[in-house]
């Protein structure tokens, strides 16, 4: 015979078990969401190196990179303020917006202004490819928007970049090769230019890390042609928070770069739009 008291008690136990199970499930869901949020909010610095990595900002997240670089070639002083705004479009696609500022002091004469504005997309095409690692491609369009011609190229350019990133635990190697085609007759900027770069990042101690890079721009032809240049970059990084990383260091002239330079900057993941 069914016992009402026992039946009610069983219902209470079942109800409590169901509530407990639901609580556990919800806690796991919230934990997973928090973990995903944490990963998405982790900064992915492309600076201070010339090279970029294969990874993209999470969809609807925004990340800012900005800094200053100062060089003093003979009888000159050059200060640049590069800026890069990265916006995640899809899990594998990122929009890049790159304004900038430059100030050149040459024999006492000062020229300054905005640099040519550039925009582009980066596509994280492949992950965990044997031997290679992660593979991405980046397309960038630069526009002749600089108000002072001497701080811009006066041309429209299209750059295509191939990117490979390989990780060994906390260590990472990024290798890039690229080509740029520009409009114009080559009198103010070469019509064709190429680049290569290899960057290595490693943890040091606590929140400190280090970036090391060897990069080069092969020689170009035409009126504005230049000889091949090679540079070497090295400097520490410091993660203030997972979403804010600081960097500083120096770029040394290896061949035909005219001068060494120093730099400092930050990468800041603002979060979701």
N, C-alpha and C positions, 0 to 999 in steps of 0.2 A: 504494500500500500504506500502511496506517495506521502511523504511527511512534509507538511507545509514549512515547518521550521528548518528542516534540513534543506529543502528546496530553496528557501530564501538565502540560507547560508551559502549554498553552492553558487547561487547567482552572484552573491557579494564577492565570493572568491574569484569567480570567473571575471566579474567586472573589474576587480582590483588587478588581476593578471592582465586583462586587456588594456587597462589604463597604464600599467607598468610597461607593457610591451610597446604601446603607442609612444610613451615617453622616451623609451630607449631609441625607437626608430626616429622620432623627431630630433632627438639629441644628435644622432648620427648624421641626419640630414643637415642640421644646422652646422655641425662640425665640418662636414664636407664643404658646405657653402663658405664657411669661414676660411677653410684651407684654400679653396679656389680663389676667394677674394684676396687672400694673402699672396698667393702666387701671382695673380693678375696685377697686384699693386707693387710687386717687386721691380725695381728699376732695372732697365736693360741698357746700360751705357754703350753708345757707339763711340763717343769721345773718350779719351783724348786722341785716339789714334786716327790715322787717315783711313785705315780699314774699318769696315763695318762687319757685324756678325750676321748670321743667317736668320736670327729670331725676330719676331714681330710683337708689338704691343697688343695686349688682349683687346677684343672687340669693345668699342665705346670707351676705352681708356685713353688718357692723354698724358704724354710725357714730354717734358721740356729739357733740352740740352742747351747750355749757354756757357760762354767763357771769354777769356781775353788772351791774346797771344802777341808778344812784343818782340821785335827783332831790330837790330841796329846795323844794317849794312853800312859800308863806308859813306860818310857824309849824309846819312839818312837815318830816319827813325820811322818804323812802321808798326802801328798798333791795329790789330784786327779784333772784331767782336763777332765771332760766328754764332748763329742761333739756329737750332733745329727743333721744330715742333712735330711730334710723331702722334698720329691718331690711329688707333686700331679700327679697321673696317670689318674684317672677318678674322677667324682664328689663324689665317695664313696670309693676310693682306694688310699692309700698313700704308697710310698716307703720310708723306713727308712734305713739310713746308719749311723753307730755309731762307729767311732774310738775313741780313748781316750789315756790319758797319766797318769802315776802314778809315784810318787817318795816316797820311804820309807826310813827313817833314823832310824836304829835300833842299839842302843848301839854304835853309832859312825860310823856304816857301812851304806853306802848309796847304795840303789838299785833303778834304775829307768828305764823306757822304755814305749813303747806303750802297751796298754792293748789289750786283745783279740778283734779282729774286729768283729762287729756284723752287720747283715743286716736283714731286715724283711719287712712285709707289715701289714698295718692296714686297716680293712674293716669296714666302717660305715654301718652296716647291716640294722638297723631299726631306724626310727625317731618317736618321740612323742608316744611311747608306753604307754598306760594308766598305771599310778603309777610309772613305771620305768623311762620313758623319752627316751633317745637315747641309743642304744645298738651297741657295736662294738666288734670286735675280732682282736687280734694281734698275729702274728706268727713271732718269731725271731730266727735266727740261729747265734750262736756265734762260731767263728773259733779260733783254737789255734795258732794265728799269733804273739803273744807277743814274742819278741826276747829273753826276760829273763824269764825263767820259773817261778821264784818267784813272778812275777807281773801278771802272767796269770794263767789260770786254767790247761793248758796242755791238754784240752779236747775239743771236739766238743759238743755243746749243742743245744737243741731245746726247746724253751719256748713258751707256749701258754697262752694267757691272755684274760680273759673275762672282758669287760668294760661296765659300766652303768653310764651315765651322766644325772643328773636331774637339771633343771634350774627353779628358781623362780625369774623372772625379771632379775636383774643383779647378783643374787646369784647363785652359782653352787656347786653341790655335785658330786664328782666322786668316784665311788667304783670299785675296781679291785680285782680279784682273779686270781692266775696263778700257773702254774706248769712248772718245768724245768727238762728235762731228759738229762744226759750227758754220753758221752762215757767214756771208761777207767774202772779201777777196783775200783774206789772210794778212792784210796790212796792219791790223791792230791786234789780232789774236790768231794763232794758227788754226787752219781749217780742220786739222785732224790732230788729236793728241791721245796718248795712251798712258796707262799707269799700271803698276804692280805693287803689291804690298803684302807683308806677312806680319801679323801681330800676335803676341803671346801674352796671356794674362794669368797671373798666379796669386794665390793667397799668401800672405806673409804671417802676420800674427794678429789674433783677435779680429778687429774689423778692418785691418789694413791689408791692402793688396798691392800689386805692382803691374804696370803695363810696359811692355818692351816691343818696339816695332822697327823694322827695316822697310823702307818704301822708296820707290823711284818713279820718275817720269821720264821715259825715253825721249830722245831728242825729237824736235819738230822742225818742219821746213817752212819756207816762205819768208816774207819780209819780217814777220814777227817771230820767226823760228828761234828756238833756244836749244842749247846743248843738253845732253842727258843730265838729269840731276838725281842725287841719291841722298837720303836723310836717315838719321837714326834717332828714335824717340825713346825716352825712358822716364818713368816717374811713378810715384806712389798714388794709390787711391784710398779713400776712407769712406766706409759706409756709416753715415750718421744714423740712418734708419734704413730699413729694407727699401724704402721708396725714395731715399735721398743719398746720392753718392757724390763725394767731392774728389777732384783730381788736381794734380799739379805736376810740373816737371819741366823738361828741357828737350829741345830738338836740336841735334847736332848736324852740322854740315859734313857730309861725307864726300860729295862731289858737286860743285857748281851751284850750291844753294845760296851763295853770297854771304850768308851770316847764320850764326846760331840764333836760337830764340828760346824764350821761356813762356810758359802758359799756365793757366789755372782756370777751373770751371766747375760745373756741377751738372748732374742729371737728376731730375725731379719728376717722379710719377705722381701726377695730381690726383689720380683716381678716375672713377667712372663719370662720364658725362651725364 
